[in-house]
């Protein structure tokens, strides 16, 4: 039973990697873009939290 389960997972990854190879560098570019967008969002939220803490006296 476990052999069939892990074999199925292996076949899925083999199938997945065939299509990832065809995409070449696109997944890497997408991950980098998503990472930079998330970083920009996080930094803007952190700046807002710092400003709010300064105004309320919570940041020393």
N, C-alpha and C positions, 0 to 999 in steps of 0.2 A: 504494500500500500504506500509506504513512504517512498519507495523507489519510483513509483509512478508519479507521485506528487513532485519530487525533485526533478525528475526527468521532464515533466511538463514545464516547470519553471525554466529549466535549461533550454528547452526548445523555444520558449517565449523570448528569452534573451537573445538567442541566435537569430530569430526572426527580427527582433528589434534592432540589433546591431547591423543587420544588412541595410535597413533603411537609414540608420544614422550615418553609415558610411556614404550613402548616396547623397545625403544632405551636406556632406563635407564640413565646412566651417560654420555653417549657419547656427547650429545649436550653441556653439561657443559664443558667437556674437550676440545671440539672444540672451544668454545667461549674463553676459557682461552688461548689456543694456539694462536688463531687469535689476541687476545689482546696483548700477549707478542711480537708477530711478529710486530704488529703495533707500539708498544712502542719502540722496537729496531730500527725500521725504522725512527720513529720520532726523537729519540735521536741522531741517526747518522746524519740526516738532520740538526738538530739544532746545532750540533758540527761543521758541515761544514759552516753553516751560521755565527756562531760566529767567526770562523777562517777567513772567508772572510771579515767580518766587522772589525776585528782587523787589518787585512792587509791594508784595505782601510781607516782606521781611523774613522770608523763610530761607533765604540763601545768604550765608555769611562767609 
